[in-house]
Amino acid sequence: MNEDLIYMDHGATTPVASEVLAAMQPFWQEMYGNPSSVHQFGREARRALEGARETIAGLLNARPQEIVFTGCGSESDNLALRGVMGTARARGTGRHLITSAIEHKAVLETAYQLRDTFGSDVTVLPVDKHGQVSLAEVEAAIRPDTALISIMAANNEIGTLQPIEAIGELARERGILFHSDVIQAAAVTSWDMQTMPLDLASFAPHKFYGPKGIGFLYVREGVDLLSSLTGGSQEEGRRAGTSNLPYAVGAAEALRLALNQREENVAHYQTLRDRLIAGILEALPEGTRLTGHPEKRLPHNASFAFQHVSGNDLLIQLDTAAVAASSGSACTTGNPKPSAVLEALGLDASWTKGGLRLTVGQQNTEAEVERVIEAVAASVLTMRRFQGQYA
């Protein structure tokens, strides 16, 4: 690995914290029992699993039985949507789901499958030029048979924060369940599930210095889910499968660290984010725009669109310059496709293939930010000269 490489893709994943690794270590070879076993090894493992659940619940001001361990954030989203809509369908209490055009694919693709295969009705709400959902449009979309509203807390591509508390209050007033994919916002938000109007919330610890391969779903007590993974009674029958004990312990420790260090981390992220935004817009004043809300955005997310630039090619240029970033475009080499999120913002085809997301983390420095600004500016200008744009 190039020691000079600058990693600015923390929105995709983060390195596992040393404290998390240390917390997980005993559960590989020392305390390796199956938490479902009745013997001493199993009981010891069960205590550790429930301890992790209690830690997470305490940090969220939730009840331990409201925390369901899953295999990842996408599975948490799937369980929320399939679980609620499946229960409503079985009971005949509703078949309508409301979501937004810029949700993570784990929500959107699940919603479309529920519509196309299981007969649910789905309303996909538009967003404004900053990527925000209108509360008035949410309210207008509600029907007597609306069973669930699912709106993410913050967009993974452009960082825009959504008014989830206002949407949740509206849903509660109408007797509708409200789910939010809070994965990008989990480590930079203070959570109190006793007062926040969330019925379900999806988390992915690898976004906040925890392990990959584990997720968890907050499910408010009294919300019934039709399990989409059957075969065992784990997680109170809501998610079958042998419990991933080391990763559950790691998830709890990662959340503890993230929320205990939240204020310090947010201040650090905002300083770097704001300099990235100012520096790149100053270096590339033409054919460049900040995407997402200018103020109501994740503290670690700086996202841009570059006109007449391929985001896929830009990533290759940046990788050559020792900068790891991600494109707002769902591209594969040789077959660039426009970003659905940028399209939802109302941008035309000259912009929607040129997305760039820079997401900072704990280890990034101001000196690295300056190098990234230089690398982005040089890469974009080189590409434009080659293409004859803005020459």
N, C-alpha and C positions, 0 to 999 in steps of 0.2 A: 504494500500500500504506500502510495506517495505521501510522505510526511507533510508536504506542502499543500496537499489537497484541502480545500475549504469546503466543509459540509454545510450546505444551506438547504437541506431537504427534511427538516425535522417534522414537517407536516405529514411526511410519508412514514417515517419511523425515527426512533431515537436509540442511541446506545443504551444498554442496560446499566443502570447505576451500580456501583460497587456494593453499596448497602443492600441492594436488591439481590445481587448474586450471593452475598453472604447469607441472607435470610433463606434463600432457596437451597443452599448447599446441603444441609442435613437430610433433606428429603429425597436425595438420590440414592444414598447407600446406607444410611443409618436408620431413618424412620421411613421405610419404603412400603409400609403396609397399604392395603386397599381400604379406604375409609368406609366401605360397605361391609367389610369383614367383621365378624363378631369377636374374634380373638384379640389378644393384647396388642398385637401389631396393628390391627385394624382400628382398635379403640384409640390408640395413640395417634394414628393418622386422622381419625375422625375429629379428635380434639383440635388438631392443627387446622383442619379444613374449616371447622366452625369458628375457630379463633380468627382466621382470615376473614370470614364472612362478617363476624362481629366488628372487626377493625374497619372494614369498608363501610358497614352500616353506621358506625359511630362517626366517621368522617363526613358522611352525608346527612347525618341526623335522621337516619332511617331505622327500620327494624331489621334485625338479621334475616328474618324470613322473607323480607322484601328484596333480597339480593340473590339473583340467580346466576351462577357461573355458566359461561358458554365457551365456545372454542375461539371466538374472535368478535370484533365489533360488528362485522357483517352478519354473523349468526344472531347476535343480539337484535339487530334491526329486523331480521327475518322472523325471529321468534315473536317480537312485538306485533308486527303486522299480521303474520299468519295466525298467531295465537288469538289475537283479539277478533279478527275478522272471521276466523273459523268458529270461534265460540258464538259470535253473533249470528252467523249463518245457521249453526246447529239449533240455536234457540229461537230463531226467527225474529231477532230484535234489531236487525239492521244489515244492510248490504252495501252501504255507501262509505267510501274512504276519501278524505281530502288530504292532498299533499301539495308540494310545490315543484316547479320546473327545474330547480337547481339542487334537488336532494342528491345525496350519494346514490350510486347505482344500486346499493344494497336495499335501499328503500324504493327507488323508482322501478327497478326491474321486478322486484317482488310485487309492487302494486300492479304492474302491468300483467304479471302472471295471474294474480288473483282475479283480475278483470277478465283475461282471455280464457282462463282455464276453469275458474271456479265461480264465475258469474257475478263477481262484485262490480259495483259501479265506482268509478274513480274520477275525481275531479282534480286536475293538475293546475294549480294556480300560477299565473304569471308573476314576474317580479319587476320592480322598477329598474331604472338605469344603474342603480347602485347594488342591485341584487336583493332588495328587501321585499318581503311579502307585505301586502296591505291588509291591515286588520279588518277594514271594511269589506274587502273581497273575501276574506275568510268567512266573515259573518254572512255575506250574501250567498256563499256556496253551501251553507248548512241546510240540510233537508231533514224531514222527520225521521228518515231511516239512516241518518249519518251515525256510524258506529265509532269512527276513529278519525282523528286529525293527527297527521304526522308532519311536523315541520322541524328542521334541524336548528340547533342553537347557533351554529356558525358554519358558513360554507367552507368546505375543504379546499376549494380552488382559489376563491377571491377573498376569503376571510370575513365577509360581511356577517355581522351579528343580526339575528332575527329577534323580534319582540316576543320571545317565547312566554314571558310571564303574562303579557296582555292576551295572547292567544289562549294560554292555559286558563285564564280567568273566564274568557268567553266560553270556552269548551265546558268548563265546570258549570257555568250558569245554565247552559243548554243540556246538561246531563250527558255530555259526549266525552269519551276517553281521549286523552291527549298524550301522544308519544313524541319524544324529541331525541334525535341522534345528537348527543352532546359530545361526541368523540373529540372533535378539535378544540372544544372549549373546556374540556374537563379539568385541566390542570391550571387554568387561569381564571376560574370562576369559584366563588364561594357558594357551597351548596347547602341548602336546608330543606330537605324533602318534607318536613312537617309543615312548612309554610309556603313552599313553592307549588304552584298548580300543575305539577307534572304527575301523570299516572304511570308512565313508563319512560325510562331513559337509558340509552345505550352507551357503554363505555368500552374503550380498547386501551389497556395499559401500555402497549408498546408505543403509544403516542406520548407517554410521559415517563420514559426511562424505565419501563417495565418490560417483561418478556413478550415476545410474539406467541401466538397460539393459545391465548386466553382472552376472554372478554367477560363482561358481566352486564346484566340487565337489571335495572331497578324496576320493580313491579309493585305498585302500591297495594297494600293489603286489601283484599276484597275483589281485586281484578283477576278474573279467571282467564287462563290461556289454554287453548287447545295445543297440546304439544305436537311439534312437527318432527321430533326425534324420539321415537318410542323404543321400548325394550327393557327399561329398568325404572326403578322408583327414585333415582337420584334427583336432587333439586326439587323435592316434594312432587315428583312426577312431571315436572315441567320440562326437564331436559335429561333424557336417558344417556348413560355412558359412564364409564369409570372416571371418577373425579381426577382432574389434573392437579394433584396436590401441590407439587413444587411451584407450579405457575400461579395457583391461587394464592399461595403465600407470597410469591413475588409481586402479584398484582396489589395485594393489600399494602405491602411495604412501599411500592412505587407511589400509590395514591397518598399514603401518609407523608412521604417526603415531598411530593408535589404540592400538597395543600399546606403543609407546614412552611414551605419555602415560597409560597405563591407570591406574596407581595414583593419580595426581593427579585424573584425571577421576572415578574411582569415589568418591573421598572427597568431591568436590564434589557429585556426584549424590546420594549418600546423605544428605548434610546437607539438601539441598532436598527430597528424597523424604520423609524422616522428618518434616520440618516440615509438609509437605502433609498427610500422614496424620494427624498429631496435630491440626493446625488444623481440618481438615474434620470429623473425628470429634468434636472439642470443640464446633464451631459447630453441628453437626447431630447431637445425641446420640440422637434418636429416628428410627427408620425408615432408618437408615444403617448400612452395614457395610463393612468392608474386605474386599475379595475377594482370593483368593490367599493364599499362606503368609505369616504375619506376620513371619517372619524369613528363610526361605529363598526370597528373591525377588530379582529384578533390582534393582540399585542405583538405577536411574533410573525405576522404574515404581511409581506409586501408583494403585491401581484400587479402585473403590467400586461398590456397588449401593445404589440409593435406592428404597425401597418406594413403590409407587403413583406412580412418576414415569416419564415417557417419556424414555429416553435421547436419542432423536432430537430431541425438543422442547428438552431441556436443552442440547444442542449449539447449537441456534439461539439460545437465551437467552445462552449464553456467548459466541457469536460477536458478538452485539449488544453485549456487555460487553467486546469486544476481547480475548477469550481463545480461542485455537485449541486444541481438544482432540479426543478421539474417544470414541465410545460403545462400550461392550462389546456393544451390540446390533447385529445385522446388519439395520439399518433402512433403509427408504426413506421419503421424506416421504409421509405419508398412509397408509402401510402398515407400521406397526411390527411387527417380529417378535421373539420372545424370543431371547436369546443362547443358543446351544447350549452354550457354555462354562459360563455360569451355571446352566443346567439340569443340566449334568453335575456341578456342585457340590452338587446337591440342593435348590436354591432353587426356591420355587414361583412361580406366574405373577405374583404381586404384586411380585416382585423382578426377574424375568428380562428385563424391558424397560427397566430403569433403570440400566444399566451406564455407568460413566464411567472412562476411562483418561486419566491425566495422565502424560506421559513427558517428563522434563526433559533438558536438553542443556547443552552447554558455555557457551552465552551467557546462560542463565537466571541470575537473581540472587535473593537473599533477599527483596528488596523486591518483585520480581515474584511470588514465592510468596505473600506476604501479600495482594497484590491478587487473586490467583487464589482464595485461600481466601475472601475477602470476596465475590468474584463468584459462586463456587459456592454459598455459603450463601445469598446473596440470591436467586439464580435458583431454587434448590430451594424455598425458603420461599415465594417468589412463586407458583410453580407449585402448591404444595400448598394455599395459601390459595385460589387460583382453583378447585382441584379439591375443596376442602373436606376435605382430609386434613391431620391434625396441626394444625388451625387453633387 
